[in-house]
Amino acid sequence: MNYNDKLWQVKQFIEENFDDPVELTIALGLSVDDLVLLLPDVLVANYHKFFQTNDDTEDELEEDEPPDFGTGEDWEE
């Protein structure tokens, strides 16, 4: 039996017997570190699911704000 045949059989077995990713991860003996090493592109592609993306930098935000000269409606003596 060649590699592709074994892969197809294991894939079929997983599809028929596992519907819980945690159980599958345990059955395969994978750790979080293993998943990071095996699926880096998937993790990066899903970055937005874990972190709020903000393309503005502090420098750009400071440029958008008017200069503060210490006077105006909010200024107190």
Backbone torsions as a table, in degrees:
resi	resn	phi	psi	omega
1	MET	NA	131.5	-178.0
2	ASN	-90.9	177.4	-176.6
3	TYR	-57.2	-48.7	-177.4
4	ASN	-63.7	-36.9	177.3
5	ASP	-65.4	-43.5	178.2
6	LYS	-63.7	-43.7	179.0
7	LEU	-60.3	-44.4	179.9
8	TRP	-62.3	-43.7	-179.9
9	GLN	-64.3	-43.5	179.3
10	VAL	-65.7	-41.5	178.1
11	LYS	-59.5	-46.1	177.7
12	GLN	-61.1	-44.3	179.7
13	PHE	-60.4	-44.7	179.7
14	ILE	-63.1	-45.4	-179.9
15	GLU	-60.6	-36.4	-176.9
16	GLU	-83.9	-23.3	-170.8
17	ASN	-117.9	-10.9	-177.7
18	PHE	-128.2	126.8	172.2
19	ASP	-124.3	-1.4	178.9
20	ASP	-111.6	116.7	-179.1
21	PRO	-59.6	-32.1	179.9
22	VAL	-65.6	-45.3	178.4
23	GLU	-61.7	-41.1	179.4
24	LEU	-65.2	-42.9	179.2
25	THR	-60.2	-43.2	178.3
26	ILE	-65.6	-44.5	-179.4
27	ALA	-61.6	-35.3	179.6
28	LEU	-83.2	-9.1	179.5
29	GLY	71.3	33.4	-178.4
30	LEU	-95.5	146.8	174.6
31	SER	-109.5	173.5	175.7
32	VAL	-60.5	-41.3	178.3
33	ASP	-60.5	-39.8	177.3
34	ASP	-61.1	-43.8	-180.0
35	LEU	-63.3	-40.1	178.5
36	VAL	-63.0	-42.6	179.9
37	LEU	-68.8	-35.9	-176.8
38	LEU	-82.5	-28.0	-172.3
39	LEU	-128.3	47.0	-176.9
40	PRO	-62.7	-37.8	-179.4
41	ASP	-65.9	-36.9	178.2
42	VAL	-66.5	-41.7	179.8
43	LEU	-63.2	-45.2	179.8
44	VAL	-66.4	-38.1	179.3
45	ALA	-64.1	-25.7	-179.8
46	ASN	-102.1	16.0	-179.4
47	TYR	-50.5	-42.8	-176.7
48	HIS	-63.7	-18.8	178.2
49	LYS	-76.4	-21.1	-176.1
50	PHE	-108.2	-26.8	-176.0
51	PHE	-134.0	143.2	176.0
52	GLN	-73.9	127.9	179.2
53	THR	-88.8	131.6	179.4
54	ASN	-136.6	108.2	-177.0
55	ASP	-80.0	-12.9	179.0
56	ASP	-77.8	140.1	174.7
57	THR	-103.3	167.8	-179.8
58	GLU	-61.1	-37.1	-179.8
59	ASP	-61.0	-44.4	179.8
60	GLU	-65.6	-38.1	179.6
61	LEU	-66.0	-40.2	179.3
62	GLU	-64.3	-35.0	179.3
63	GLU	-67.8	-31.3	-177.9
64	ASP	-75.6	-22.1	-176.9
65	GLU	-85.7	142.1	177.3
66	PRO	-69.3	153.3	179.6
67	PRO	-64.7	146.6	-179.7
68	ASP	-102.7	109.7	-179.5
69	PHE	-99.0	6.7	178.4
70	GLY	77.4	17.8	177.4
71	THR	-131.8	166.7	176.8
72	GLY	125.9	-168.1	-175.7
73	GLU	-62.7	-35.3	-176.3
74	ASP	-87.4	-2.8	-175.3
75	TRP	-80.5	135.3	178.6
76	GLU	-115.8	146.5	179.3
77	GLU	-82.9	NA	NA
